[in-house]
Amino acid sequence: MSSNGNAAAPFVQVKAVSKWFGDLQVLKEVSLDVGEHNVVCLIGASGSGKSTLLRCLNMLERVEEGEIVVDGQRITHDKIDVNALRKKIGIVFQAYNLFPHMTVLQNVMLAPRKARGVSRDDAEGRARQLLGRIGLEEKADEYPDRLSGGQQQRVAIVRALAMEPKLMLLDEITSALDPQLVSDVLNLVRELAESGMTMIIATHEMGFAREVADKICFLDNGRILEEGGPEQIFRDPREPRTREFLARVLEAEKMS
């Protein structure tokens, strides 16, 4: 149940949000509801607005029009405490962004220690537990450059989880990985979905999106052109642009 006491209210509400970079409008009156414990996958070509939408949800970008409500709190007003907001919204990018001068364990412990004031012992215990969950506890004292790309990306996800967020935003987290490393990362995301984590995921992995998503949103030129359940979107998309995009992606997957 969300904190405003209304069980029916979506956990995330995006209401007619528009965003410009200079003269370029990158989001055009985007509206989206995400229920608590649901997984929404954003699909669409590069430049369609997926990453910008995620960045707006974490206040890395300010929106010019519309509003965003997360867990009953309107986050698009001037007085929002951005640091407090980011304690409950984790975001992971395609670049791992691990601190190279810190060990894996130190990377995972940093935010809970600094942002939440968690004691060193508690932060370390939680970090080791999370690393054990992804099979990397033995890498705790290694530096990031000693890990594979897939291992680094799993550590980046675990680093976000260490803050115990209520919402996870994942932005094309497998696009920088070699194909053989992708499955380990996607398996971790599957586990998060099964555990009830509310997630919004921008992805180009269509099979994965079909499997984990409660809802698929197809973005085209800054708009959500079509949304629906995975079966409807993949079997019988209504919009010609959706059909064209999926046909192109699935053809590319066959050739790879």
N, C-alpha and C positions, 0 to 999 in steps of 0.2 A: 504494500500500500504506500502511496506517495505521501509525503509529509504534510500535504495540505488537507489530509483527511478524506479526500474524495477518491474512493477506490477505482472509480471509473475513468479518472483522468489519465491520459497517457503520461508515461514517465518523461518523455521528451516531446515537446510541441514546437514545431517550426512553423511560423505563421507569416506567409507572404513576405519572405525575406529576400531583399535585393542587395547586391554588393557590386561596387565598381572598383576597378583599378584605373584611375585617371578617367579617360573617356570610354574605356572598355567595360561593359557590364558583364560580369562573370556569373552572377546569380540573378535570376529573373522571377521574382515573386514565387519563391520556392516554399511550399508548405508540406509538412511531413509530421505524422504522429508515430511514436514508437512506444509500445507498451512495455511495462516493466518485465524483465526476464526475457524479452524478445530479442531476436537477432534480425537486423535489417541490413541487406547488402545493397550497396550502390554500384551499379554497373554503367558503362558508357565509355565512349572513346576518350583518349587523352584530351584535356582542355574542355571537357563538358561541365566541369564545376564540382566534381566529387571531392577533391582535396580541399578546395576553398570552403565547401560546406562543412567539412569536418573541422577545419581551422576556426570557422565561426562558432561552432558548438563549444570549442574550448577557449574562446575569446582571444585566440592568437590573431584573429582578424575581427575588426568591428564591422557591424552591418549598418548600412545607411538607411534602410527601410525595413519595416516588419519587426517582429519580436521572436525571441526564443525563450521557452520556459523549460527548465530542467528540474525534476523532482519538486514541482510546485513553486519554484523560484524563477522569477523573470530575470534573466541574466543580461538582457540587452538594455539596461538602463545605466545611467552615468555613475551611480553610486555603488555598483556591484563590486564586492571584494574579490578581485580576480584570483588572488592567491588561495583564498578559502574555496572558491569554486573549483580550482584545479586539484584540490585535495580529493575531490570526489569524482573527477573526470580524468581518466588516464588516456593518453594518446601515444601511439607508436607509429613511427614513420617508416618509409622504405629504407632510409639510411638509419643505421642502428643508433648513432649518436651516443655510444658509450664513451665514458671518459678514459682515454688511453693510458693516463698516468695512474689510474686506480685499478686494483684487482677487481675481478668479477664480484666478489663478496662486498667490497667497498662501494662499487657502483650500485648494488641493490640496496645497501643500507643507507645510502646518502640521504635520499629524500625523506624517509620516515624520521631520521635523526634531525634533519634541518627544519623540515616543514611541520612535522607533527610533534617534535620534542620527545620522540620515543627513546628510551634508554638504550645504551650501546648493547647490553646483553639481550634485551627484547628484540632489538632490530636485527642482531646477528642470528638469533634463534629463528626468527621469521624468515630471514634471507636464506638460511641453510635449508629450512623446510621447503621453501619454494624452489630452490635449486635442486633439491632432492626429487621434487615432484616432476621436474623436466629432465631428470637423469644427468644433471651437471654438477652435483655436489662436489665431485672430485676435482672440478675446475675452479673451485671457489677462490683459490689463491693464485690463479693464473691471470695474466693481463690479457685484455681483449684481443690483441694482435696474435695471440697464440691459439685462438679459437677459429673454427670455420665460420663462414658467413651464416649458416643455419644456426649454429650454436650462439653466435652473437645476437641474432634476431630473437632467439628464445630468451636470452638474458634480458634483452630490451623489453620484452613483454613482461617478464617476471619483475623487472625493475618497476614497471607501471603498476603491477599487481601488489607490490609491497606497500603501496599507499592505501590499499583496500578500497579502491574506487567503487562507486555504484554504477558507473558507465564507462565502457571502454570504446575508444575510437581507434580503428586500425586502418591506416592509409597505405594500401598497396604494399603490404609488408613482405610479400614474396617476390616482388618484381626485380629486386637486385640479386636474387639468389640463383645459383645453378639449379637446374631441374631436380637433381637428385637430393638437394637439400630442402626442397619445398615441403615435402610430405611431413617432416618432423615439426615444422612450424605450424602447418595446418592441423596436425594432430593435436597440438597444444590448444589451438583456437577451438577445435571441436570439443575438447574437454571443458573449456570455459563455457561454451554454449550449453553443454549438458548440465553444467553445475548451476545454470540459471543466471549467468552474468548478462546484463543488458549490454548489447553491442551494436555499433553501427560500423560497417566494414566496407570500405571501397576496395574492390577487387576485380581482377581480370581473370580469376580462376572460376570459370563458369560451373564446372562440375561441383566444386566446393560450395559455391553460392547456392546451387540447387539443393545441396544436401543439408546445409546448416541454417539457411535463412527461413524466418517466418514470413518475411516480406522482401520482395525485390523491387528496387526503384531504378528505372532506366532514365539516366540523365542525358539530355541532348541540348547543346548550345545554351547551357545555364538554366534549363528548366527540367523538372521531373515530368517527362513526357508520358510515362506510363508506370503504374505500380500495381502489384498484385502478388498472390502467392506464387511460389516457385513453379508449380506445375502449370499454372495459367500462363505465366510469362514465357516459359520455355517451350510449352506445347502449342499455345495458341495466343501469341501476342496480338493485340488489337491494332497497334500502330505500325504502319509501314516502316518507319525508321527503326523501330525495335526489331522487326523481322530482319531488316537489312543488316543491322549491327550484329545480331546473333548469328546469322548465316555467315557473315565474314569471319567472326571470331571462331566459330566451330570449324570452318574450312581451314583456317590457319592452324588450329589444333591438330587437325588430321594430317597436315603436311609436316608438322614439326616432329 
